[in-house]
């Protein structure tokens, strides 16, 4: 029972880590895009800094579920 619990905790931590990595990555990309739009056009129609992390979270969640399923070997 303890081994099964340790696997589930390890899976949760790894999924959260991967999702957080993608959220931060997409946040930085959105920040860069916003800065470029502001510098070039002097306005930003869509705040990419706050919309891209949601996309990153979805992509990270999908990839994390695939990765952890293969690494940990849950059935």
N, C-alpha and C positions, 0 to 999 in steps of 0.2 A: 504494500500500500504506500509506503514511504517513497519507493522508487517511482511509482506512478505519479505521486504528487510532485516530486522533484522534476520529473519530465514536463509536467504541465506548467510549473513555475518557470522553468528554463525556457519553455516555448513562449510564454507570455512576455518574459523579459526580452527575449530576442526579437519578437514581433514589435514590441514598443520601441526598441532601439533602432530597428530598421525604419520604422515609420517616422520616428523623430529625425533620423538622418535625412530622409527624403523631404520632410517638411522644412528643415533648415536649408537644405540645398535649393528647394524651389523658392523659399523666401528670399534668399540671396539673389537668385536669378531674377525674381520679380522686382527686387530693389534696384538691380542694375538696369532693367528695362525701364522702370519709372524714371530713373535719373537720366537715361538717354533721351526719353521722350520729353522730359522737362527741359533739358538743355537744348534740344533741337527745335521743339515746337512751342516751348514756354507754357505748356499746360499738359495735364494728364487726364484723358477722358475716362479711363478705367484704372483704378489703383491695383496694378498687378502685384504689388507687394503683399496685399492681403487676400487676393483671390488665388494666386498660384500655390500657396501652402495647402489649400484644400485639395487641389489636384495632386500635389505631392503626397499628401496623406493617403489618398485613394490608391495611387500607384504603389506607394510603399506598402500599404496593407495587402494589396494583391501579390506583390513580389514576396513579401515576408511570409505569407501563408504558403506559397509554393516552396520557398526555401526551407522553412521549418518542417514542412511535411516530408521533404526529402532527407534533411539532415537528421532529424530526431527519429523519424521512422514511425510516426503515428499511423494507426490504421483507420 
